Amino acid sequence: MSPAHSDAAHPIGLSIRRAVKVYPGTVALKNVDFDIRMGAVNVLVGENGAGKSTLMKVIAGVESLTEGEITLDGRKVAFRSKDDAVANGIGIVFQELNLFPDMTVGENVFIAREPLRFGISIDQRAVTERTRALMQRLEQDIDPDTPLGLLRIGQQQIVEIAKALAQDARILILDEPTSALSAAEVEVLFRIIDELKTQGVGIVYISHRLEELIRVGDYITVLRDGEITGSRTMEGVDIAWIVQAMIGGKSKDFSQTQAHEFGREVFRAEDITLPKAGGGFTVDRLSLSVRAGEIVGLYGLMGAGRSEFLECIMAQHPDSRGHFFMDGKEMRERHVAGRIARGIALVPEDRKRDGLIQIMSVRENITLSSLAQFATGFHLSLRKEAARAAEFIKRMTVKVASPDNPISSLSGGNQQKVVIGKALMTGPKVLLMDEPSRGIDIGAKAEIYQKMRTLAAEGIAIIFVTSDLEEVLALSDRIIVMANGRLSGEFGPDADPASVIAAASPAKPANKNKETAL
Amino acid sequence: MTSITERAAVRPRSKHDWLLLLLKARTLVALLLVLAFFSFAAPNFLSTANAILISKHVAINAFLAIGLTFVIITGGIDLSVGSVVGLTGMIAGWLVLNGIDIGFGWSIQFNTLEIAAIVCLAGILVGGINGILITRFNVAPFIATLGMLYVARGAALLFSEGRTFPNLNGNPDYGSDSFPLIGTGNFLGLPVMIWMLIAVTLGAACIANRTPLGRHIYATGGNERGAALSGVRVARVKMFVYMFSGLMAAIVGLIIASQLRAAHPATGEFFELNAIAAAVLGGTSMSGGRGRIIGTIIGAFVIGILSDGLVMMGVSSFWQMVVKGLVIIAAVVIDQAQSRLQARVALAQEVTQSR
């Protein structure tokens, strides 16, 4: 399909030709051509490690190309730094937030571009006022003077978008902007995108949520292993086409059940309560139990208290109350090591912050929770450790040249496999997974779903938290829905999606924004 | 055709490889350089007697630097070690001279081994207090150990009201007459303290590389939250490193008191800074997660040889300080250059592979 017919409506703002980018460990881009059309949403899609983020970093001036050229409005450009790109009207909202938790929302929005009085002191009032105006435009009830660290990830993401908007960007790059947003926040974002489009802003939209892409996009470009495998207007594009272009032969299969009987109850939580800092409860008298071989999906909106509940199980909140039972015996250990020894393992939501030690190797990361297995007395057998690490790297099908490569050289999906491998190496009876497929491509997702099925069939009980309705419906043997810290619904595997969503909605939706703003 | 491109691709790689190897072994290179330089420049530098003398000077700093390496790898710092050296030296002096007075005109006297054990325990105790302040009360390591720096120094002065404990020769009746041997004795031709340093170095290197504890120390410094969620008992790890650092300080306190046969409460001032310098020179990263015991030892030798060599050359002590400072700064600058080059070499390799 030739894009010529749309040139008048959506002129090409920026184009990249024959881009090659080489990183230590990978060739991220191989001969890539990419156009950004103004006044339109240019969707970029591909598996993890396909090179989307790299391409965007090149456009935003964070990275420079190894080979190839960039033209902006017909002239050749080479951005030496992010500032350089910003000066040329390019704004980017990264997948990983680049914010300062100890500063206020306003200070974050104007970081390094503070409005000055007489060129000397920061005009605090202007910061507050302009941030307030931006927040109104974004329909968010966020006070500019709130310390950023008190906001939820979803709200922080909106602050990041505000930051890009404050720079009057002509080209706005959104890298997975909805991965942490609630349904309501996503609607707000889409409205903002529509508004920006009419103003002639060229938007690059990167996401793993395919329905979303089809809804919001005007043009689509698919990347696979650093190469373009499809580029066209959104007309006539459906999920099957995208998936085909993204993964070639592979397909998404998470509904393949492995029929097996559940064992007896292995884990039970009784009346778990976690008080919230400003009064009220993050987790409110929650009780649940799970049987061996059962997959329990914990569904709910952002801030429903699901992650916090998992953290309570891992003894991360000393002020939580309630009782946990493992095989009928109460767990009283007050530290993670004790809980791991009792047969519980956690795959945390935030890989970078909680899951991995970035400066360590793949081997050291995957064995970190299980070092006692290789130690006799004080002595650690490096040979045994290496063998076990190699075994789990193979079992989890982690793509890495050598186990001694740094973990940071791996793509998101492979890093997640290492985190899961680390949890499995401890030999858990109950596996807690917090958003196990967050920020992971379809291929890796399918592998992880398959892995979860296999583990359940082997008799491991799995409790997983997700915000993806399709995922919770397809994977769970039992669905537990949380809202406002409470258990608000329990469903079997053939649950009606509508009733699951209804259960997840908080009782007083009008108050929701206020609550989250606190 | 292929052979030409291959050769063209291989040559810069191997050149970079050499440079990288040189940079990686920079502390060792620096050590060889200072050795070579002073062999020519300073008379009598290359003699066994001088080598042993320098080693004895280096050992004092090396013990402390090993302790600090662990602390710094966890992302912390221990500023109190110099003061703890003074305090533990005073405790040793007190025990040798007076024993413990239990009232009624009685006192308990100890032999050398018991004195050493008590002094070591005292060092561990002080480190433990640092650890509790940092893990339990969440005091920043810099502040907690800065406070301990003053407290320990004050306590050392209080011990004798500022005076020196002289003539620590011990008493054969109590079995403490061997006390001076800790710092001055020889065994198989080498000073006892050098044997102690060898043992401690091997032990510490073993902990760092071959025990779960060592891995936990690196993990704590690399990502404390991630380590905790992986089941690393971060508080215990930190307790260990500060207690270990205290133990190292106690050993140094013992050695100095024994060497001088006297304990002075001002002993050990600024020792902590020398020890930090040795660790950093040896490649330990102040932001945590990175560092090696062997690197620290080499770093301590570079600093030690530099100061002793300059003294033998008759360079003024003012210039010595300037040179020492420049060497430390240069080490860190080279460290940064190495990481940049390493990234570039890896990149170059990927490019050649992708062709």
HADDOCK unambig.tbl for C-alpha pairs under 7 A between the chains (distance, minus, plus):
assign (segid A and resid 22 and name CA) (segid B and resid 347 and name CA) 6.43 0.50 0.50
assign (segid A and resid 22 and name CA) (segid B and resid 350 and name CA) 6.66 0.50 0.50
assign (segid A and resid 22 and name CA) (segid B and resid 351 and name CA) 6.41 0.50 0.50
assign (segid A and resid 23 and name CA) (segid B and resid 347 and name CA) 5.59 0.50 0.50
assign (segid A and resid 24 and name CA) (segid B and resid 343 and name CA) 6.77 0.50 0.50
assign (segid A and resid 24 and name CA) (segid B and resid 346 and name CA) 4.97 0.50 0.50
assign (segid A and resid 24 and name CA) (segid B and resid 347 and name CA) 4.68 0.50 0.50
assign (segid A and resid 24 and name CA) (segid B and resid 350 and name CA) 6.21 0.50 0.50
assign (segid A and resid 25 and name CA) (segid B and resid 350 and name CA) 6.72 0.50 0.50
assign (segid A and resid 26 and name CA) (segid B and resid 350 and name CA) 6.78 0.50 0.50
assign (segid A and resid 27 and name CA) (segid B and resid 350 and name CA) 7.00 0.50 0.50
assign (segid A and resid 336 and name CA) (segid B and resid 229 and name CA) 6.40 0.50 0.50
assign (segid A and resid 336 and name CA) (segid B and resid 231 and name CA) 4.89 0.50 0.50
assign (segid A and resid 337 and name CA) (segid B and resid 231 and name CA) 4.14 0.50 0.50
assign (segid A and resid 337 and name CA) (segid B and resid 232 and name CA) 6.51 0.50 0.50
assign (segid A and resid 337 and name CA) (segid B and resid 233 and name CA) 6.81 0.50 0.50
assign (segid A and resid 340 and name CA) (segid B and resid 231 and name CA) 6.82 0.50 0.50
assign (segid A and resid 353 and name CA) (segid B and resid 226 and name CA) 6.34 0.50 0.50
assign (segid A and resid 354 and name CA) (segid B and resid 225 and name CA) 5.75 0.50 0.50
assign (segid A and resid 354 and name CA) (segid B and resid 226 and name CA) 4.03 0.50 0.50
assign (segid A and resid 354 and name CA) (segid B and resid 229 and name CA) 6.72 0.50 0.50
assign (segid A and resid 355 and name CA) (segid B and resid 226 and name CA) 5.32 0.50 0.50
assign (segid A and resid 356 and name CA) (segid B and resid 226 and name CA) 5.80 0.50 0.50
assign (segid A and resid 357 and name CA) (segid B and resid 219 and name CA) 6.43 0.50 0.50
assign (segid A and resid 357 and name CA) (segid B and resid 222 and name CA) 5.61 0.50 0.50
assign (segid A and resid 357 and name CA) (segid B and resid 223 and name CA) 5.29 0.50 0.50
assign (segid A and resid 357 and name CA) (segid B and resid 226 and name CA) 6.38 0.50 0.50
assign (segid A and resid 358 and name CA) (segid B and resid 222 and name CA) 6.90 0.50 0.50
assign (segid A and resid 359 and name CA) (segid B and resid 222 and name CA) 6.19 0.50 0.50
assign (segid A and resid 368 and name CA) (segid B and resid 230 and name CA) 6.75 0.50 0.50
assign (segid A and resid 369 and name CA) (segid B and resid 230 and name CA) 5.18 0.50 0.50
assign (segid A and resid 369 and name CA) (segid B and resid 231 and name CA) 5.77 0.50 0.50
assign (segid A and resid 371 and name CA) (segid B and resid 212 and name CA) 5.66 0.50 0.50
assign (segid A and resid 372 and name CA) (segid B and resid 212 and name CA) 6.80 0.50 0.50
assign (segid A and resid 378 and name CA) (segid B and resid 211 and name CA) 5.57 0.50 0.50
assign (segid A and resid 379 and name CA) (segid B and resid 210 and name CA) 5.76 0.50 0.50
assign (segid A and resid 379 and name CA) (segid B and resid 211 and name CA) 5.02 0.50 0.50
assign (segid A and resid 380 and name CA) (segid B and resid 210 and name CA) 4.88 0.50 0.50
assign (segid A and resid 380 and name CA) (segid B and resid 211 and name CA) 4.63 0.50 0.50
assign (segid A and resid 380 and name CA) (segid B and resid 212 and name CA) 6.21 0.50 0.50
